[in-house]
Amino acid sequence: MSQDSAESSPSSSRDWFFPSPSFIHSTSNSPQSPNYPRKFSTIPRHSRSSPTDSKPPKTSTFRSVSSSGSAAYGDQKYGRGRRRIELIRRSEKTAKQEKEGPVLEQKRDVSKAVSGVKTAIGEMGIRVFGQRVKIRWQMASYIAILFTAFGSLVHKNFSLHNQVIDLQDQISTMTIRLQACNTSDTFDTISILQESDHLSSKGLKILALTVSIALLSMPLFVFKYIDYISKFRSSYNCSEKVSLNKQLEYRVDVLLSVHPYAKALALLVATLMLICLGGLALFGVTDDSLADCLWLSWTYVADSGNHANSEGMGPRLVSVSISFGGMLIFAMMLGLVSDAISEKLDSLRKGRSEVVEQNHTLILGWSDKLGSLLNQLAIANESLGGGIVVVMAERDKEEMELDIAKMEFDFRGTSVICRSGSPLILADLKKVSVSKARAIVVLADDGNADQSDARALRTVLSLTGVKEGLRGHIVVELSDLDNEVLVKLVGGELVETVVAHDVIGRLMIQCARQPGLAQIWEDILGFENCEFYIKRWPQLDGMQFEDVLISFPDAIPCGVKVASRGGKIILNPEDSYVLQEGDEVLVIAEDDDTYAPGALPMVWRGSLPGDFIVPKLMEKILLCGWRRDMEDMIMVLDAFLAPGSELWMFNEVVESERERKLIDGGLDLSRLVNITLVHREGNAVIRRHLESLPLESFDSILILADESVEDSAIQADSRSLATLLLIRDIQAKRLPYREAMVTRGQRGSFSRGSWIGEMQQASDRSVIISEILDPRTKNLLSMSKISDYVLSNELVSMALAMVAEDRQINDVLEELFAEEGNELHIRLAELYLHEGEELSFYEIILRARLKREIIIGYRLANAERAVINPPNKNERRRWSVKDVFVVISEKE
């Protein structure tokens, strides 16, 4: 400013003053306030600093309007001062109206809403509910109005408190700026813009806080409305029994139970809503931006301790609410995660997960034969390095695994996987990959034969209904021979049946007539020694079967699978049969990879010592116990025994009841040709009842697992052992002792007159075959050497395992056990050689072909076990006429 101007206005510096807070507060919302920058400074910058202007410079907008400066400016200044005072008063009035305006508007809106609600409720109450419903709705409306008014008052309190703080900050800021820059218009413009932005952001914060409160209060009104609608519908329509709130609860329950991820999605939505509502509330009570408030809301939800740094009543109240909601959210999340983990572990523990395997063996069901079956499958898979066996039964997975772990055998690398489920349910069958299994074994249930076979039939129906189809074949264990036709009709070509009782019954009859045959069957059926195999050898095409017999150094050919006859297996074919292209050879070998055809050796056939004809003699056989397939055993015995034979039946079944059961089973007593039935009633474990029988006169005694105790293997074996010991003791006391029959070499070191020695002497006069169910019981019988035995459950398991590995073997077993065709026999050596003659095993095989028999093994006179498929077949050795040979020949 120039010197002249300074001199002409010596008091100009005293005209500037700092406005009081009341002045700034009164002018903050007036047209002359900083919010209106166009009226802030009306004098140009150059007019205040020009030296040519004779008039004193105009004062700033913040110049004092007191009487000290009124004389220097005349009437015009007085008029400007009056206008400024009017503007100040007008601004104060405007500010007052702005403060009171929202309250008046809210009151008017509330009064209108109340009047409208009263009118609507009054009309509806008169028509539908009456005075009681009207009073309840009015009370609910008043509560809602009070809740809204209380929320608005709380919001107004927060807003006024924030405005006071903001105005104090503005006063201090403007005081500092006016002291620093008295002549800077740019600074005033920037501060005005900032204050304008602050006011606009303040409106957004108020809106955000209002929206958050409205959203929080909305569920209350929704629930009240739903309850009101439910009551209205129930009172208006009495026939509607389900209210709206129950329907909504049902829909939510269905949604959460049907959709597996509904709970997680609901928790995610609740978390996002809490973050958004908390962010809006924080934006309304703090000065932070919306993005920062949302992030701060997330930190409160994630960690409830973050709200400790909040300052002020509003931020603290909002932060505590968000933290409380966050604790609930994370508590629910931990519950969901814990439930999901527990459910997954529970499903794994109970065997609900799917088996992802291929070319595995699937066993459906659980019985006493499972242990032997698993053992045989483990032996069969040993050459492959182990395999996979899946067991599915209607038992708990942990119990099945515990029972399998108790089995006393080596699994040889085979893994056993257990699953709980029913074979009648397609979903459970899919869970064990039934369509990818190479073999499916259906075990018979312990109990009633008809019920067990009916369940097996339903299982076959379920297996044939698999949409993906079956890769392997089905092996079904049946209890009754009469049900075999029905199961094959349902299953078609996929099914192979093994009738357990029929097999064991026929096997016991064969073993009773030929002592030692049980051990041979045990060796052939199991995978531990030698078993049947079928394979094609192209180098044998065009060769006669007589030459094929001596072409395998490590196997014994038994038959041919003829390709020209649809793959039919012919046991013991004629010597002149020539192998054609596509034919396969059936052999007995140790394993499928241990044999191969070699060079044709030079073998001298020789001649038989004589044409011996073994005459059929009358026999006397005793059956102790009752089996449900007794009629089948009687028919087989009638076909095998010589005319005039007697069959004694000793059991607890009444004689009249026996005949009824036999007739119901299909037995025609009038058609029995070779045997005569003799009935005796009694208990086989009571000595007095057994002593009434002529036990010393029987050629063979069959101790059967009685039908009344066959469900328990231990109980049935205990009963059989007790019967065996009683019979042997009675026989030993009735027969004269013969020292020649009890030698150390044959019978062991038992002294003369000992109890076991006497029973061994009795065993020389009659053969006793005991049916044993538990394999552990055979150790007692094998050490005593007083009886032969048939391991019924183990032999059936062996047959099931063989058919599961190769379904073609079932045709071979059916023919060997059938009434017609070929079967195993034990022949005396004198039928094929002379005493002391040196022959190779190949030469004996060719001599047996003169009788059209196939020799598969032998047992020496001083040996306890037979040798099947002996090694070094071309090696000569000296034979005795007391030796016996095991042959496959036509039934006599």
Secondary structure, DSSP 4 states (H G I P E B T S, - for coil): --HHHHHH-TTHHHH--PPPHHHHHHHSSSTTSTT-GGGT--S-HHHHH-TT--SPPPPPTT---SGGGTTTTHHHHHHHHHHHHHHHHHHHHHHHHHHHHHHHHHHHHHHHHHHHHHHHHHHHIIIII-HHHHHHHHHHHHHHHHHHHHHHHHHHHHHHHHHHHHHHHHHHHHHHHHHH-SS-HHHHHHHHHHHHHHHHHHHHHHHHHHHHHHHHHHHHHHHHHHHHHHHHHHHH-TT--S-HHHHHHHHHHHHHHHSTTHHHHHHHHHHHHHHHHHHHHHHHHSSS-HHHHHHHHHHHHH-GGGGGG--SHHHHHHHHHHHHHHHHHHHHHHHHHHHHHHHHHHHHHTT-SPP--SS-EEEES--TTHHHHHHHHHHHTGGGT--EEEEEESS-HHHHHHHHHT--S--TT-EEEEEE--TT-HHHHHHTTGGG-SEEEEPPPSS-HHHHHHHHHHHHHHHHT-TT--SSEEEEEES-GGGHHHHHHHHGGGEEEEEHHHHHHHHHHHHHHSTTHHHHHHHHHSSSS-EEEEE--GGGTT-BHHHHTTS-TT-EEEEEEEGGGTSEEEES--TTPBPPTT-EEEEEESSTTS----PPP-------S----------EEEEES--TTHHHHHHHHHHHSPTTEEEEEEESS-HHHHHHHHHHTT--GGG--SEEEEEEE--TT-HHHHTTS-GGG-SEEEE---TTTTT-HHHHHHHHHHHHHHHHHHHHHHSPP-GGG--HHHH-SPPTT-HHHHHHHHHHHSEEEEEE-SGGGHHHHHHH-S-EEEEHHHHHHHHHHHHHH-TTHHHHHHHHHSSSSEEEEEEEGGGT--TT-EEEHHHHHHHHGGGT-EEEEEE-TT-SS-EES-S-TT-EEE--TT-EEEEEEE--
